[in-house]
Amino acid sequence: MVLLRKGIPGKQWIGKYRRPRAVTWQMKRNMLNRLEREAENEYWISRPYMTAEQEFCHAAERRAQSWLKIKEGRFSTFPEHKYIADHLSHLNITKKWSS
């Protein structure tokens, strides 16, 4: 029955019945490199630089300083306050009080 099939239906590289790609030596090498890199990352992540007690709130002061810098930067570009008297002052040019 398998011999009666003419080939892979549709496009040969996509779909349910696609043709499988051949595994080359470069693909094996790249996979080994990725696995080695991942193993090294797991090694270094499993050994923390600081203990949990040292890490707790160790950067609070630096974060507060950076937040103040961001806040000051926002307020430095904030426009000056405008009052309604400044907007309507041009209406007072010919204003005369009758007595």
matplotlib code that plots the C-alpha trace (Angstrom):
import matplotlib.pyplot as plt

x = [0.0, 2.8, 4.3, 1.1, 1.5, 3.0, 4.5, 3.9, 0.5, 0.6, 3.8, 6.5, 7.9, 4.7, 1.5, 0.6, 2.3, 5.3, 8.7, 11.0, 14.2, 17.5, 19.5, 22.9, 26.1, 25.8, 22.3, 23.8, 26.7, 24.4, 22.1, 25.1, 26.3, 22.8, 22.5, 26.0, 25.2, 21.9, 23.7, 26.2, 23.4, 21.7, 24.9, 25.5, 21.8, 21.8, 24.6, 23.4, 25.9, 24.1, 22.1, 18.4, 19.0, 21.6, 19.5, 16.4, 16.2, 19.8, 18.9, 16.2, 18.3, 19.5, 15.9, 14.6, 17.3, 16.5, 12.8, 13.4, 15.5, 12.6, 10.1, 12.2, 12.6, 8.8, 8.2, 10.9, 9.0, 5.7, 4.3, 3.8, 0.4, -2.0, -4.7, -8.0, -7.1, -4.2, -6.5, -9.2, -7.0, -7.4, -11.1, -10.3, -8.8, -11.9, -13.6, -14.9, -16.8, -19.8, -20.3]
y = [0.0, 2.4, 1.9, 3.1, 6.6, 9.1, 11.5, 14.0, 15.8, 19.6, 21.4, 19.1, 21.2, 22.2, 20.4, 17.2, 14.9, 17.0, 15.6, 15.5, 17.6, 15.7, 16.3, 17.6, 17.8, 21.6, 21.1, 18.6, 21.0, 23.9, 21.9, 20.7, 24.3, 25.5, 22.7, 23.4, 27.1, 26.3, 23.9, 26.6, 29.2, 26.7, 26.2, 29.9, 30.6, 27.8, 29.5, 33.0, 35.8, 37.1, 35.3, 36.0, 38.2, 40.3, 40.6, 41.9, 45.7, 45.9, 48.4, 50.4, 53.6, 53.4, 52.8, 55.7, 58.0, 56.9, 57.4, 60.9, 61.7, 60.4, 62.5, 65.6, 65.1, 64.9, 68.1, 70.0, 69.8, 70.6, 73.9, 76.9, 77.4, 79.6, 81.6, 82.7, 86.3, 86.0, 84.6, 87.3, 90.3, 91.6, 92.2, 94.8, 97.3, 99.5, 98.7, 101.9, 102.1, 104.4, 106.4]
z = [0.0, 0.8, -2.7, -4.3, -2.9, -5.3, -2.8, -0.2, -0.7, -0.9, 0.0, 1.1, 4.0, 5.8, 6.9, 8.7, 6.2, 5.5, 4.6, 7.6, 7.5, 7.6, 10.7, 9.8, 11.8, 12.1, 13.7, 16.2, 17.0, 17.5, 19.7, 21.8, 22.2, 23.3, 25.8, 27.2, 27.5, 29.3, 31.7, 32.5, 33.1, 35.4, 37.3, 37.9, 38.7, 41.3, 43.3, 44.4, 44.9, 48.0, 50.7, 51.0, 54.0, 52.2, 49.1, 51.1, 50.5, 49.4, 46.6, 48.3, 48.6, 45.0, 43.7, 45.8, 44.3, 40.7, 41.4, 42.6, 39.5, 37.3, 39.3, 39.0, 35.3, 34.9, 37.0, 35.2, 31.9, 33.6, 32.4, 34.7, 36.4, 34.4, 36.1, 34.7, 35.4, 33.0, 30.3, 30.7, 31.4, 27.8, 28.6, 31.3, 28.9, 28.4, 31.6, 33.3, 36.5, 36.4, 39.5]

ax = plt.figure().add_subplot(projection="3d")
ax.plot(x, y, z, "-o")
ax.set_aspect("equal")
plt.show()
